Amino acid sequence: MNFRNRLALFFVLVVVVPMLAVAFMLFRLIGQSENGKSDAAIAAQHDVAQRLFGEQRARANRAIRDVVADDRVLRSSIADGELRRAAKRARQLVKFHGIERILLVRDRRAILQAGDKTALAPAVRRVESSTGRSLGRLEVSVIDAGAYARRVRQITGLHAVVRNGRASLASTVPLAAMRELPADGDEIAVGGRTYRVVSFNDPSAFTGQRLRVSTLGTIEGTGERIRNGRLTAGLILLGFFLIAIACAVLVSKENVQLHETVVLASVTDERTGLANSRAFREALTDEIERSKRYGTAVGLVLMDLDGFGRFNKIYGQQQGNVVLREVARVLRETSREVDHPARPNIGDEFAIIVPGTDLEGTFNLAERVRERIDALRITSLDGQPEITVTTSCGVAAVPPVAADERMLFAAADGALREAKRAGKNRTMRARWPPDEGRA
C-alpha cells in the first residue's frame, strides 16, 4: 500500500468512521428524545384525564351524601321493601338533581336501577335501616361516559374511548375505524392519523362493569420533528465533514509532497539529480531478476570522467559540480525512459542500466553518450575559455558475459579499466571471463 492509500485509510478510520458512528448515535438520540417528549406530553395529559375522572367521583360522593343517601322517601321505601316506589323516587332524583345513575346492590345483585347505564365514576355508600340492618349498597354517578369523553377531549386535547369489557360506552373517535385497542404504549392508526394509546381501569366501577378508559394522543408531529432534528444535525455534521475533508486534503497533500520529497531524496544524487547508489543497486537487481524470469538481455554501462581528479584541483570543486551536472544532463537526454542513468558513487563515475538490450546495443548507447560528452563545451565560472571533458566507458550484458548483478558489474568495470589503459575517451566491451573488479 502506497503512502497516498495509507493516508486515505487513515482518514477513513480517524474521521469518516467516527463521524458515521456519531451520526448514528445522534440520529438515534434525536428519535428517542422526540419520542420521549411526545410520550411525556401524552402521559401528562393522560394524568389530567385521570384527575378529571377523580373529580367526577368526588362530585358523586357529594351527591350521594347530600341528596341520595339522606333522602327519606328513598330510604323508607328501601327499608319497607317497596322497590317499585323506591325506583320511582330514584328516577325523580336522577331527573331533578343532576344525577346520572342510581344503583342499589344487595348480595352482589342490582335490585334497583335508575338513569343512564353508561354512567361512570360512581360513589358508593352503604344503606342501613334505623335498627342498623344493612339494606344494600348505593352506587351513584353524576356523569355519563359520553360527557366524560367529551370533557377529556376539550380539556386535554386527547381522544377518549370508554369501554365496558369489549363493549364501547363512548368514544370521541369513530368506533368503526377501530377494531381493537392495542396495549398501553402501542400505536394505532385512526382516520389516517397515528395515536399513542394510554389506558387506566376503574376498580370501583358500577357493579357488573369492567370499565376501562383509554386516551389517544396524536404523535403525527413527532415524526416531522424527528425528521427536522435529524436534518439539522445531518447538515451540521455534513459541514464538519466537509471542513474535515478540506483540512485532510490540505494536510495530506502537504504530507504526500513531503513524503515524495523524502523518498526522492533517498534515491537521488543531490548534485546531479540522477539515481544514487541505493537506487542503482535496487534497479540493477530488479532488472537482472526480470531478465532471468523472461529470458531478456540487460546491458550495463559504467563511465568514468577522464582526469577528473586533476580537473578539480585546477578548476575547483564548484566548477567540477557544473561538469557533473552537464554530464548527467547528457545521460538523461541520451537514455530511453526505461533506462536507469545513475551516479553509483560520490566521485566521477556514472552508470546506465539498459533493460532489454544486448551487448552490441549497450555498446552503441555508450558510444553515443561518450561522443556527446566529448562534444560538450562547458562555460568556465571564472571567465576562462570553455572547458571540455572526456569519458571512458565499459559495457557488459546479461547474457552472454555475466549471469548475475555481481558478475555484470565486475565485467563492465573490467571493460572500463581496459578503456582507461587503452588511452581513455573510448568504449570497450567486456571480455569473458572478466578481470577482477569492483562489485
C-alpha positions in Angstrom: 0.0 0.0 0.0 1.5 3.3 -1.1 1.6 6.4 1.1 -1.5 8.1 -0.5 -3.6 5.0 0.1 -2.3 4.8 3.7 -3.3 8.4 4.2 -6.8 7.7 2.7 -7.2 4.7 5.0 -6.1 6.8 8.0 -8.7 9.5 7.1 -11.4 6.9 6.8 -10.6 5.3 10.2 -10.0 8.5 12.1 -12.6 10.8 10.5 -15.2 9.0 8.4 -15.9 6.0 10.7 -16.2 8.1 14.0 -18.4 10.6 12.2 -20.7 7.9 10.9 -20.9 6.5 14.4 -21.6 9.9 15.8 -24.3 10.5 13.2 -25.9 7.1 14.0 -25.9 7.8 17.7 -27.1 11.4 17.3 -29.9 10.4 15.0 -30.9 7.7 17.4 -30.8 10.1 20.4 -32.9 12.6 18.4 -35.5 10.0 17.7 -35.5 8.8 21.3 -35.6 12.4 22.6 -38.6 13.4 20.4 -40.4 10.2 21.1 -39.7 10.7 24.8 -41.0 14.3 24.7 -44.1 13.2 22.8 -44.7 10.3 25.3 -44.2 12.6 28.3 -46.7 15.1 26.9 -49.3 12.4 26.2 -48.6 10.9 29.7 -49.1 14.4 31.3 -52.4 14.9 29.5 -53.4 11.3 30.4 -52.8 12.2 34.1 -55.2 15.2 33.6 -57.8 12.8 32.2 -57.4 10.6 35.3 -57.8 13.6 37.6 -61.0 14.6 35.7 -62.2 11.1 36.4 -61.4 11.5 40.1 -63.2 14.9 40.2 -66.4 13.2 38.9 -66.1 10.6 41.6 -65.7 13.4 44.2 -68.9 15.1 42.8 -70.6 11.8 43.0 -69.6 11.5 46.7 -71.1 14.8 47.4 -74.3 13.9 45.6 -74.7 10.6 47.4 -74.0 12.3 50.7 -76.2 15.3 50.3 -79.0 14.1 48.1 -79.4 10.3 47.7 -78.4 8.7 51.0 -80.4 11.1 53.1 -83.5 11.1 51.0 -86.2 9.9 53.4 -88.6 8.7 50.8 -85.9 6.6 49.2 -84.6 5.2 52.4 -88.0 4.3 53.8 -89.1 2.7 50.5 -85.9 0.6 50.6 -86.4 -0.2 54.2 -90.0 -1.3 53.7 -89.1 -3.3 50.7 -91.2 -1.2 48.4 -88.8 -1.3 45.5 -91.2 0.0 42.9 -91.8 3.1 45.0 -88.0 3.3 45.6 -87.3 3.1 41.9 -89.8 5.9 41.2 -88.1 8.1 43.7 -84.7 7.2 42.3 -85.9 8.3 38.8 -87.1 11.6 40.3 -83.7 12.2 41.9 -81.9 11.5 38.6 -84.2 13.8 36.7 -84.1 16.8 39.1 -80.8 16.7 40.9 -78.2 16.3 38.2 -77.6 12.6 38.9 -76.9 10.3 36.0 -77.4 6.9 37.6 -78.5 5.3 40.9 -77.9 1.6 41.5 -78.9 -0.3 44.7 -77.0 -3.6 45.1 -77.8 -6.3 47.5 -76.0 -9.6 47.7 -74.0 -8.6 44.6 -77.2 -8.2 42.7 -78.7 -5.0 41.4 -82.2 -4.7 42.8 -82.9 -1.1 41.9 -81.7 0.9 38.9 -82.4 4.4 37.5 -80.6 6.5 35.0 -78.1 6.1 32.2 -76.3 2.7 32.1 -73.2 4.4 30.5 -72.6 6.4 33.7 -69.2 6.1 35.3 -67.1 7.1 38.3 -69.7 6.1 40.9 -69.6 6.9 44.6 -70.6 4.1 47.0 -72.4 4.2 50.3 -74.0 1.5 52.4 -77.7 1.9 53.3 -78.9 0.7 56.7 -82.2 0.6 58.5 -82.9 2.5 61.7 -82.0 -0.6 63.6 -78.7 -0.9 61.8 -79.7 -3.6 59.4 -77.9 -3.5 56.0 -80.3 -2.6 53.2 -77.7 -2.8 50.5 -75.2 -0.6 48.8 -76.0 2.5 46.9 -73.9 3.4 43.8 -74.3 6.9 42.4 -72.8 8.7 39.4 -73.1 12.2 38.2 -71.6 11.9 34.7 -72.1 9.5 31.7 -69.3 8.1 29.6 -70.1 10.4 26.6 -69.9 13.6 28.7 -66.7 12.5 30.3 -65.1 11.6 26.9 -66.0 15.0 25.5 -64.7 16.8 28.6 -61.4 14.9 28.3 -61.2 15.9 24.6 -62.0 19.6 25.4 -59.5 20.0 28.3 -56.6 17.8 27.3 -56.8 17.6 23.5 -56.7 13.8 23.8 -59.3 11.5 22.3 -61.0 9.2 24.8 -62.6 5.8 24.5 -64.6 4.3 27.4 -65.3 0.6 27.3 -67.2 -1.8 29.5 -65.4 -5.0 28.8 -65.4 -5.3 25.0 -68.5 -3.0 24.6 -67.9 0.6 23.9 -69.7 3.1 26.0 -68.4 6.3 24.4 -65.7 7.5 22.1 -64.5 10.8 20.5 -63.1 8.9 17.5 -65.1 6.9 15.0 -65.6 3.5 16.5 -65.8 1.9 13.1 -62.2 2.9 12.5 -61.1 0.8 15.5 -61.3 -3.0 15.6 -59.5 -3.4 18.9 -57.4 -1.0 21.1 -53.8 -2.1 21.4 -51.9 -2.4 24.7 -50.7 0.6 26.6 -47.8 2.5 24.9 -48.6 1.0 21.5 -49.7 2.9 18.4 -53.0 2.8 16.5 -53.9 4.4 13.2 -57.3 6.1 13.1 -58.6 8.2 10.3 -55.2 8.5 8.6 -53.5 9.7 11.8 -51.4 7.8 14.3 -52.1 7.8 18.0 -50.3 6.5 21.2 -52.7 4.7 23.5 -52.6 5.0 27.3 -55.3 3.4 29.5 -56.5 3.0 33.1 -59.1 0.8 34.7 -61.7 1.8 37.3 -61.6 -0.7 40.1 -64.6 1.0 41.8 -66.9 0.9 38.7 -70.6 0.1 39.0 -71.4 -3.5 39.9 -71.3 -5.6 36.8 -69.0 -3.1 35.0 -65.4 -3.7 33.8 -64.6 -0.2 33.0 -61.5 0.8 31.0 -60.7 4.3 29.9 -58.2 4.8 27.1 -56.8 8.1 25.9 -55.3 8.5 22.4 -52.6 11.2 21.9 -51.5 12.0 18.4 -47.9 11.5 17.5 -48.1 12.9 14.0 -45.9 15.9 14.8 -43.3 13.7 16.4 -42.1 12.2 13.1 -41.8 15.6 11.5 -39.9 16.9 14.5 -37.6 13.9 14.3 -37.0 14.5 10.6 -36.3 18.2 11.1 -34.0 17.4 14.0 -32.1 14.8 12.1 -31.9 17.1 9.0 -30.4 19.9 11.1 -28.0 17.5 12.8 -27.1 16.0 9.4 -26.4 19.4 7.9 -24.2 20.3 10.9 -22.3 17.0 10.6 -22.0 17.5 6.8 -20.5 20.9 7.4 -18.0 19.4 9.9 -17.3 16.6 7.4 -16.6 19.0 4.5 -14.3 21.0 6.8 -12.6 17.8 7.8 -12.2 16.8 4.2 -10.8 20.2 3.2 -8.3 20.1 6.1 -7.4 16.5 5.4 -6.9 17.2 1.7 -4.6 20.2 2.6 -2.7 18.2 5.2 -2.5 15.0 3.1 -1.3 17.0 0.1 1.4 18.6 2.1 2.3 15.2 3.7 2.3 13.5 0.3 4.6 16.1 -1.1 6.9 15.9 1.9 6.9 12.1 1.7 7.6 12.2 -2.0 10.4 14.7 -1.5 11.9 12.5 1.2 11.5 9.3 -0.9 13.0 11.1 -3.9 15.9 12.4 -1.8 16.6 8.9 -0.5 17.2 7.6 -4.1 18.5 10.7 -5.8 22.1 12.0 -6.0 21.8 15.6 -4.8 24.5 17.0 -7.2 23.3 15.5 -10.4 19.7 14.5 -9.9 20.4 11.0 -11.1 19.7 7.8 -9.2 22.1 7.4 -6.3 24.0 4.2 -5.3 21.0 2.8 -3.4 18.6 3.3 -6.3 21.2 2.0 -8.8 21.7 -1.3 -6.8 17.9 -1.8 -6.4 17.3 -1.2 -10.1 20.1 -3.5 -11.2 18.8 -6.3 -9.0 15.3 -5.8 -10.3 16.3 -5.8 -14.0 18.5 -8.9 -13.5 15.6 -10.8 -11.9 13.3 -9.7 -14.7 15.9 -10.8 -17.2 16.0 -14.3 -15.6 12.2 -14.5 -15.5 11.5 -13.5 -19.1 14.8 -14.5 -20.7 15.7 -11.0 -21.9 19.0 -9.2 -22.0 20.2 -6.4 -19.7 23.1 -4.1 -20.5 25.2 -2.1 -18.2 27.4 0.9 -19.0 30.0 2.1 -16.5 31.6 5.5 -17.2 34.4 7.4 -15.6 35.4 11.0 -16.4 39.0 11.1 -17.6 41.3 13.0 -15.3 38.5 14.4 -13.2 40.6 14.4 -10.0 43.2 16.7 -11.7 40.4 18.8 -13.2 39.0 19.5 -9.7 42.4 20.6 -8.5 42.8 23.0 -11.4 39.3 24.5 -11.7 37.9 23.8 -8.2 35.1 21.7 -6.9 32.4 24.3 -7.8 33.4 24.1 -11.5 33.6 20.3 -11.1 30.0 20.2 -9.9 28.9 22.1 -13.1 30.7 19.5 -15.2 28.9 16.7 -13.3 25.5 18.2 -13.9 26.2 18.7 -17.6 27.3 15.1 -17.9 24.2 14.0 -16.0 22.1 16.0 -18.5 23.7 14.2 -21.4 22.9 10.8 -19.8 19.2 11.7 -19.2 18.8 13.1 -22.7 20.5 10.1 -24.4 18.9 7.4 -22.4 15.5 5.9 -23.0 12.6 6.2 -20.5 13.1 2.6 -19.5 16.9 3.0 -18.9 18.3 3.9 -15.5 21.0 6.6 -15.6 22.8 6.8 -12.2 25.7 8.1 -10.2 26.5 5.0 -8.2 29.5 6.6 -6.3 30.3 10.0 -5.0 33.2 10.5 -7.4 33.3 10.9 -11.2 31.7 7.5 -12.0 28.4 7.2 -13.8 26.3 4.2 -15.0 23.4 3.4 -17.2 21.3 0.2 -16.8 19.9 -0.7 -20.2 17.0 -3.2 -20.0 16.1 -5.4 -23.0 19.4 -4.6 -24.7 22.2 -7.0 -25.7 26.0 -6.2 -25.6 26.1 -4.6 -29.0 23.1 -2.3 -28.3 24.6 -1.3 -25.0 27.9 -0.5 -26.7 26.1 1.7 -29.3 24.4 3.6 -26.5 27.7 4.1 -24.6 29.3 5.4 -27.7 26.5 8.0 -28.3 26.9 9.2 -24.7 30.7 9.3 -25.0 30.5 11.3 -28.2 28.1 13.8 -26.8 30.2 14.3 -23.7 33.2 14.8 -25.9 31.3 17.5 -27.7 30.4 19.4 -24.6 31.6 23.0 -24.2 31.1 24.0 -20.6 31.3 27.6 -19.6 34.0 28.4 -17.1 32.9 30.1 -13.9 36.0 32.4 -13.9 35.5 33.7 -17.4 38.3 31.5 -18.9 37.9 29.7 -22.2 35.2 26.9 -22.4 36.1 23.7 -20.7 35.9 20.2 -22.4 35.8 16.8 -20.8 36.1 13.2 -22.0 35.0 9.9 -20.6 35.9 6.3 -20.8 33.1 3.6 -20.9 33.0 -0.1 -20.2 29.9 -2.1 -21.3 28.7 -5.6 -20.4 25.4 -7.5 -20.8 23.4 -10.4 -19.3 23.9 -12.7 -21.2 26.4 -13.6 -22.5 29.2 -12.2 -20.3 27.5 -12.3 -16.9 24.9 -14.3 -15.0 24.1 -12.0 -12.1 24.4 -8.4 -11.0 27.8 -9.0 -9.3 29.3 -10.6 -12.4 27.7 -8.0 -14.6 29.1 -5.1 -12.6 32.6 -6.8 -12.5 32.5 -7.4 -16.3 31.6 -3.8 -17.0 34.1 -2.5 -14.5 36.9 -4.6 -16.2 36.0 -3.2 -19.6 36.1 0.3 -18.1 39.6 -0.2 -16.7 40.7 -1.6 -20.1 39.4 1.5 -21.8 41.4 3.6 -19.4 44.6 1.6 -20.1 44.0 1.8 -23.9 44.2 5.6 -23.8 40.9 6.9 -22.4 38.0 8.6 -24.2 36.8 5.3 -25.7 34.3 2.5 -25.1 35.3 -1.1 -24.5 33.2 -4.3 -24.5 33.6 -6.7 -21.6 35.6 -9.9 -22.1 34.9 -13.3 -20.7 36.0 -14.2 -18.1 36.2 -10.6 -16.8 39.2 -9.1 -15.0 38.8 -8.9 -11.2 36.9 -5.7 -10.5 34.7 -3.9 -8.0 31.4 -5.4 -7.1 
